[in-house]
């Protein structure tokens, strides 16, 4: 193809990398500028790219600025252009397959060169072929040209609001069959589950189940529901800590037999996940198939001092080999040095790899090496990067999880829907319980069996825990 490409000063370096990649693939490139890192106005170059495409001088156009949003708006002012912004492979493919986008805009501040090259390659290889999508694209173009007549939606007169029920009319849960109650629980959980912009992730992770989320079970039991049977039993409340635990083995001298034993234990105790080094991911994924226990791997572990692109590659390979969760270590030195842009780029590279592969990303911030303010900054950057969890520790630093750190992290991320994983030095039920009470929804531990056995013992000695 013949590709028009442009950028402002913020996208200059990424543009250079993409030009080289495009030429290597055999495309002809028309670089409309900018030609330096000197500050310029992005609408000028977005218009130049769009004009080349609209005039038919180029087949497709690519424009890069800091976020990609402003250039998308500017390009779409040119008649005949359908510009779409992409931040991952799914959005790039959707823009072409559903909307026949002929201009792609990218945010150099949101994605790295490696992901950008993958996005561009996928975007150029996609096409809009389905009749329903082509019909809608034609409607878009007719709206632009003034040919389309869009009828307003019919006016619907709202029904009067229902009158509040008296206390005597409140539904008695005991009158509802168990089968109907299960359906109600499942529907409420679907409404309250974690949302994600990526529909494939939503399909793979539809939200917590009663069996996998003791907090959900507790909320219903607190309303007076005596029994729940949607999926596996939630177990004793609140002594069931097994579904909080990532059963972990990250020692460098671990053998295949050690890993197989770890998986067998995870299946027997119904742990949330098995967390291992990347070399063991295929083995673990095979051992856990059909068990409901997830495969988790670590990235940039344990120091975090590798390039964002390297971490993203490591994550993508682990996901291809069966990992459904990735625990990545941030660039701790960059955070300590105040380079928040690099830390964000570092996290985002792995998050995008995870979201492209239907996996969840946990961001290890290594709390023992940070001040409270640095912990807060790391949590905020994880939110901005759209991670799924923040995690306290690798277990290889000078200290592990503390209830103080877990509470601080939960305070920073809970409102955005992120969860907190506590790890490092958690060796007993008492330790785990403190972390959960402080706000942790997952616990990483190599002593998972001991924790569960201690919890069962505590339950037997304290019968009121059954209530």
LUMPA-285467 format. One record per residue (C-alpha): z, x, y. Coordinates in steps of 0.02 Angstrom, whole numbers, padded with zeros to 5 digits, always signed. Example, Ala and Ser with C-alpha at 12.3 -4.5 7.8 and 13.67 -1.06 7.14 Angstrom:
BEGIN
+00390+00615-00225;+00357+00684-00053;
***
This chain:
BEGIN
+00000+00000+00000;-00009+00045+00183;+00167+00034+00253;+00220+00027+00436;+00392+00102+00459;+00503+00120+00611;+00683+00147+00662;+00799+00168+00808;+00906+00324+00829;+01036+00259+00706;+00906+00241+00569;+00807+00400+00606;+00874+00503+00460;+00856+00362+00334;+00679+00331+00395;+00634+00513+00360;+00703+00500+00184;+00607+00339+00151;+00444+00410+00218;+00456+00555+00096;+00496+00435-00047;+00352+00318-00003;+00227+00459+00006;+00285+00526-00162;+00248+00354-00235;+00071+00360-00165;+00089+00241-00018;+00006+00272+00150;+00136+00273+00289;+00114+00231+00473;+00268+00295+00566;+00283+00199+00730;+00439+00295+00787;+00567+00336+00847;+00539+00523+00837;+00715+00590+00871;+00900+00548+00869;+00898+00511+01055;+00963+00337+01093;+00827+00203+01100;+00815+00012+01094;+00781-00055+00919;+00680-00210+00973;+00538-00098+01034;+00513-00019+00864;+00546-00179+00767;+00407-00260+00868;+00291-00114+00835;+00318-00126+00647;+00295-00315+00648;+00137-00303+00754;+00056-00184+00629;+00089-00308+00488;+00038-00463+00587;-00127-00382+00638;-00167-00337+00458;-00168-00151+00491;-00026-00128+00367;+00018-00224+00208;+00207-00218+00230;+00331-00158+00361;+00502-00075+00354;+00621-00062+00502;+00791+00025+00504;+00932+00012+00630;+01121+00021+00616;+01147-00147+00531;+00971-00218+00506;+01013-00385+00586;+00947-00359+00763;+00783-00285+00702;+00760-00434+00586;+00781-00553+00733;+00658-00453+00840;+00525-00438+00704;+00530-00624+00670;+00477-00659+00849;+00303-00593+00806;+00190-00734+00740;+00140-00709+00559;+00292-00604+00515;+00425-00653+00391;+00560-00521+00407;+00710-00517+00292;+00862-00403+00293;+00921-00330+00128;+01082-00242+00083;+01060-00236-00107;+00926-00261-00240;+00959-00447-00258;+00934-00487-00073;+00776-00379-00068;+00698-00466-00217;+00750-00638-00155;+00667-00605+00014;+00498-00578-00069;+00506-00694-00219;+00573-00843-00122;+00514-00811+00057;+00364-00694+00039;+00442-00573+00163;+00317-00449+00233;+00441-00348+00337;+00602-00274+00269;+00747-00226+00383;+00886-00109+00328;+01053-00056+00401;+01078+00132+00395;+01262+00104+00428;+01277-00008+00275;+01184+00083+00138;+01144+00262+00087;+00975+00341+00056;+00981+00323-00133;+01014+00135-00128;+00888+00113+00014;+00753+00195-00092;+00791+00080-00238;+00789-00072-00123;+00620-00022-00048;+00544+00013-00219;+00600-00156-00286;+00544-00246-00128;+00370-00171-00133;+00352-00214-00316;+00401-00397-00297;+00288-00546-00264;+00299-00729-00217;+00207-00828-00351;+00299-00989-00392;+00223-01145-00318;+00384-01217-00246;+00420-01054-00153;+00241-01041-00086;+00252-01221-00025;+00411-01183+00071;+00339-01023+00144;+00190-01125+00206;+00312-01246+00286;+00396-01101+00376;+00228-01044+00444;+00180-01221+00494;+00343-01234+00591;+00299-01072+00681;+00124-01133+00726;+00182-01306+00778;+00085-01395+00641;+00236-01456+00543;+00317-01622+00580;+00496-01614+00520;+00578-01783+00503;+00762-01787+00551;+00883-01825+00410;+00935-02007+00394;+01091-02059+00486;+01229-02098+00363;+01371-02209+00421;+01531-02134+00352;+01640-02244+00246;+01812-02285+00316;+01942-02160+00256;+02046-02219+00109;+02218-02283+00149;+02359-02167+00096;+02443-02214-00067;+02624-02260-00073;+02742-02154-00176;+02734-02283-00316;+02545-02265-00326;+02539-02076-00352;+02451-02035-00515;+02566-02001-00662;+02504-01842-00747;+02584-01896-00910;+02459-02041-00917;+02311-01921-00916;+02244-01863-01083;+02255-01678-01121;+02065-01669-01129;+02048-01742-00954;+02187-01630-00889;+02095-01477-00951;+01939-01534-00858;+02040-01559-00699;+02118-01386-00714;+01948-01306-00742;+01874-01395-00591;+02019-01347-00477;+02006-01166-00532;+01819-01165-00500;+01853-01225-00324;+01989-01097-00297;+01908-00948-00383;+01847-00788-00297;+01681-00818-00208;+01542-00690-00197;+01375-00686-00106;+01291-00624-00264;+01251-00774-00374;+01234-00666-00530;+01409-00602-00506;+01471-00781-00483;+01390-00830-00647;+01467-00683-00738;+01638-00701-00656;+01663-00889-00627;+01843-00868-00568;+02011-00855-00654;+02051-00957-00808;+02219-01028-00853;+02224-00909-01000;+02186-00755-00897;+02283-00791-00739;+02469-00826-00758;+02483-00866-00573;+02365-01013-00595;+02468-01076-00742;+02627-01057-00641;+02555-01159-00498;+02517-01304-00614;+02680-01291-00708;+02769-01297-00542;+02687-01464-00510;+02763-01532-00669;+02623-01505-00794;+02710-01471-00959;+02567-01393-01056;+02397-01315-01022;+02266-01276-01153;+02109-01222-01059;+02060-01065-01154;+02192-00948-01227;+02372-00996-01198;+02446-00920-01039;+02598-00870-01143;+02775-00865-01080;+02802-00892-00895;+02843-00773-00812;+02861-00647-00953;+02675-00637-00997;+02623-00475-00916;+02489-00428-01042;+02347-00509-00944;+02397-00408-00792;+02375-00242-00881;+02229-00120-00887;+02267-00022-01046;+02227+00154-00988;+02184+00323-01066;+02117+00452-00943;+02181+00612-01021;+02050+00750-01035;+02096+00783-01217;+02070+00603-01276;+01966+00590-01436;+01854+00453-01503;+01992+00402-01624;+02116+00390-01479;+01995+00277-01385;+01964+00166-01537;+02152+00145-01558;+02167+00100-01374;+02036-00036-01395;+02121-00105-01551;+02286-00116-01456;+02201-00201-01308;+02126-00333-01424;+02292-00361-01513;+02391-00380-01351;+02252-00469-01253;+02257-00347-01107;+02147-00376-00955;+02043-00218-00978;+02030-00048-01059;+02011+00092-00930;+01932+00256-00987;+01830+00403-00924;+01642+00370-00912;+01596+00465-01071;+01688+00333-01175;+01611+00178-01095;+01480+00143-01231;+01611+00161-01368;+01735+00048-01279;+01605-00085-01237;+01556-00093-01420;+01736-00099-01482;+01783-00239-01361;+01628-00347-01384;+01677-00530-01398;+01862-00498-01365;+01875-00554-01185;+01948-00384-01139;+01843-00299-01005;+01778-00121-01008;+01833-00021-00855;+01782+00154-00804;+01827+00276-00665;+01710+00354-00536;+01738+00509-00429;+01896+00533-00531;+02025+00599-00497;+01990+00690-00333;+01861+00579-00246;+01780+00733-00169;+01600+00700-00220;+01452+00629-00125;+01434+00439-00106;+01265+00447-00192;+01342+00539-00340;+01478+00408-00356;+01350+00267-00346;+01244+00348-00483;+01399+00372-00591;+01446+00189-00567;+01271+00125-00606;+01264+00223-00769;+01435+00162-00822;+01383-00018-00785;+01220+00002-00883;+01323+00065-01030;+01439-00086-01027;+01573-00065-00893;+01619-00226-00805;+01746-00147-00687;+01737+00018-00592;+01889+00107-00519;+01824+00228-00387;+01922+00360-00290;+01889+00367-00104;+01851+00524-00005;+02034+00557+00035;+01998+00709+00143;+01877+00610+00251;+02009+00476+00277;+02142+00604+00321;+02020+00685+00441;+01980+00522+00530;+01799+00507+00471;+01803+00319+00439;+01613+00305+00438;+01601+00422+00289;+01742+00333+00197;+01655+00165+00224;+01489+00236+00165;+01577+00310+00014;+01657+00145-00038;+01506+00040+00003;+01389+00146-00105;+01494+00106-00259;+01525-00075-00211;+01338-00106-00196;+01309-00025-00365;+01442-00140-00438;+01375-00298-00357;+01199-00257-00415;+01265-00238-00592;+01382-00389-00600;+01537-00279-00601;+01697-00276-00499;+01746-00127-00392;+01925-00066-00373;+01953+00060-00233;+02084+00192-00270;+02160+00250-00106;+02290+00373-00178;+02440+00308-00080;+02551+00459-00117;+02440+00565-00004;+02428+00441+00141;+02533+00380+00285;+02562+00192+00298;+02433+00182+00437;+02305+00276+00332;+02339+00155+00188;+02304+00010+00304;+02142+00091+00364;+02086+00120+00184;+02120-00063+00143;+02024-00123+00296;+01875-00014+00252;+01880-00082+00074;+01875-00258+00145;+01729-00212+00257;+01636-00138+00108;+01662-00300+00009;+01761-00222-00133;+01854-00332-00257;+02019-00235-00273;+02117-00099-00189;+02216+00014-00306;+02364+00125-00270;+02341+00285-00370;+02248+00390-00496;+02408+00446-00583;+02356+00626-00552;+02430+00649-00377;+02609+00685-00325;+02665+00504-00345;+02613+00335-00410;+02633+00153-00364;+02780+00088-00263;+02826-00092-00223;+02819-00045-00038;+02638+00013-00052;+02585-00137-00154;+02661-00257-00027;+02578-00164+00117;+02409-00168+00031;+02424-00352-00016;+02466-00393+00164;+02305-00308+00221;+02183-00380+00094;+02249-00543+00023;+02176-00652+00161;+02003-00581+00125;+02016-00623-00060;+02039-00445-00123;+02167-00409-00259;+02287-00263-00280;+02301-00151-00433;+02460-00049-00452;+02446+00108-00556;+02534+00273-00582;+02710+00289-00652;+02726+00111-00717;+02814+00133-00883;+02924-00021-00908;+02926-00209-00889;+03047-00187-00744;+02921-00074-00656;+02778-00194-00688;+02878-00345-00633;+02920-00261-00467;+02736-00227-00435;+02684-00404-00478;+02821-00478-00369;+02762-00365-00226;+02585-00435-00239;+02493-00341-00378;+02374-00445-00483;+02332-00301-00600;+02435-00156-00669;+02360+00005-00735;+02469+00083-00868;+02462+00190-01024;+02627+00111-01078;+02555-00065-01089;+02624-00102-01263;+02799-00048-01215;+02790-00158-01060;+02738-00312-01160;+02869-00281-01295;+03005-00262-01163;+02945-00423-01081;+02958-00517-01246;+03132-00448-01273;+03184-00502-01098;+03116-00677-01133;+03213-00693-01296;+03374-00640-01209;+03343-00758-01061;+03287-00928-01130;+03272-01005-00957;+03114-00901-00932;+03029-01024-01050;+03051-01165-00925;
***
